Amino acid sequence: MIKLDALLVILGLGIQIYALFDVARKPQESFLQWPKWGWLIIVILFGLIGSLIWLAWGRKQTGGSSGPRRPRPPKDIPPDDNPDFLKNL
């Protein structure tokens, strides 16, 4: 069986790797306080603490009702499913 210490180390490494890839994938405009390179340095140098700081305060929150939504572009509907087209028949 895996000891609790080993499980915590694996969990900590997983969080660090997730945070590192999350910072690296995000576009520059999605960062709040510091630029992308600053967050990369924080996550790499401070390890688990830096990763938790990134996950808690570094990124913009997605979802929720924090701001206005952009309207979705209209989907292409085939004629046999389009009620406006069927009304004109």
Summary of the structure (lengths in Angstrom):
residues: 89
radius of gyration: 21.9
end to end distance: 69.8
largest distance: 70.8
contacts: 176
relative contact order: 0.12
helix: 63%
strand: 2%
